[in-house]
Amino acid sequence: MLRRVVRQSKFRHVFGQAVRNDQCYDDIRVSRVTWDSSFCAVNPKFVAIIIEASGGGAFLVLPLQKTGRIDKVYPTVCGHTGPVLDIEWCPHNDHVIASGSEDCTVMVWQIPENGLETALSEPVVVLEGHSKRVGIVSWHPTARNVLLSAGCDNQIIIWNVGTGETMINLEDMHPDVIFSVSWSRNGSLLCTACKDKKVRVIDPRKKKIIAEKDKAHEGARPMRAIFLADGNIFTTGFSRMSERQLALWKSDNMDEPICVQEMDTSNGVLLPFYDPDTNIVYLCGKGDSSIRYFEITDEAPFVHYLNTFSTKEPQRGMGYMPKRGLDVNKCEIARFYKLHERKCEPIIMTVPRKSDLFQDDLYPDTAGPDPALEAEEWFAGKNGGPILISLKDGYVSTKNRDLKVVKTNVLETKPAPKAENISTISRLEKHTCTQHKLDEVLREFKSLRDRVILQDRRIARLEEQVAKVAM
């Protein structure tokens, strides 16, 4: 009789536990928007939650220690004119957060040192370039002030937040809605999952698709794709029979997956959260009441199931704390912020250890808050891996640094105009404004024309079918 050998792993006994009720954030009207984002973003200082808001879009920003019942009149970040769809904290400044909205704009906000005392409606910078709602915002992992946004206009725009300018526009690569975008570890590549069932690996600065896989998952429901620390790609999606799947791929050759695993037949979209230090992927399904976690190794079957943390209540969204925000004294290796209908509940994942000493094997050096590059260096073609820090003595957050935005204006570099030149400049400004409007009208006309052509093709196909049936 063969004996089954149990694989040795220090993460086999990862233990999940929800905090006590008095440590939750209560009475929060979590957004009901039908969009598959996490609705929550966390860093070592604040938790931000997208909420229901009348007459526009808003999200709450709460200091981590402000637990308990949140007053209905608690100030919000409320500058968008449409519902907020996605938010993300800047990895290099714990007081800066970006938001994407149905109003087609991306806004970047500076949060005061101790949180909000009054409603914040003036962003540091408004980034306008999308023609449809913006569903994804993602900061560059190692370059300061580089922000990516993806909209329902099937475009990916990469911005220099420091100047408020569009630097890269990837507009012809995706024929349909983009479900997810992930940066590689050093931010040199992007990995995207699209509604056309393709996963693409893109070099954004060369505007070039390096690799792509058609029908990475054959089901019609949304996929997700993320880069792992070793450069491989982890995807979640649905099979043709609507079973939830996960898969692992080599980014340089996506012909065949390294492995594919079926999970269950639930219809919630799986949101993957990845820890590059421990190589653990946590899967949180929207509408599920569980968090599954897997360890990724070089040995078959490559993606090893560890355990499932289950609760009674389904989750509306999920926030994931960066490693530097965890309590190393309690052997905490992950912390989630689970959104209920009216509550945000922290869930702590720990590895049980008898010793009170710092556990080096659980906490290798992790990505710190200092950027490796300036925006200009990255756009010029330079790459840099994350600057690592030790968590041995715990992480002490840095002081609030103001985000400075320098708008480039060609007129500022010219000498002061003489009286006779003022009318000329005025005419130039009017001309520029007219040009902007003309560009906008042309874009709208192009979009409308494409839709009409598509409609004509559909009508022609239907007429052919009718003619065949009539014969």
Salt bridges, closest charged atoms under 4 A:
ASP22 OD2 - ARG20 NH2 3.30
ASP27 OD2 - ARG69 NE 3.30
ASP27 OD2 - LYS72 NZ 3.42
ASP27 OD1 - ARG342 NH2 2.72
ASP94 OD1 - ARG324 NH2 2.98
GLU102 OE2 - ARG133 NH1 3.26
ASP103 OD2 - HIS80 ND1 3.10
GLU113 OE2 - LYS45 NZ 2.63
GLU113 OE1 - HIS95 NE2 3.77
ASP153 OD2 - HIS130 ND1 3.23
ASP196 OD2 - ARG200 NH2 2.60
GLU212 OE2 - LYS198 NZ 3.62
GLU212 OE1 - ARG200 NE 3.51
GLU218 OE1 - ARG240 NH2 2.62
ASP264 OD1 - ARG244 NE 2.78
ASP264 OD2 - ARG292 NH2 2.70
ASP275 OD2 - LYS323 NZ 2.99
ASP277 OD2 - LYS323 NZ 3.52
ASP288 OD2 - ARG244 NH2 2.68
GLU295 OE1 - ARG7 NH2 3.15
ASP327 OD2 - LYS330 NZ 3.95
GLU332 OE2 - ARG335 NE 2.62
GLU341 OE2 - ARG32 NH2 3.15
GLU345 OE1 - HIS340 NE2 2.91
ASP361 OD2 - ARG353 NH2 2.92
GLU374 OE1 - ARG144 NE 3.09
GLU377 OE2 - LYS382 NZ 3.33
ASP450 OD1 - ARG449 NH2 3.85
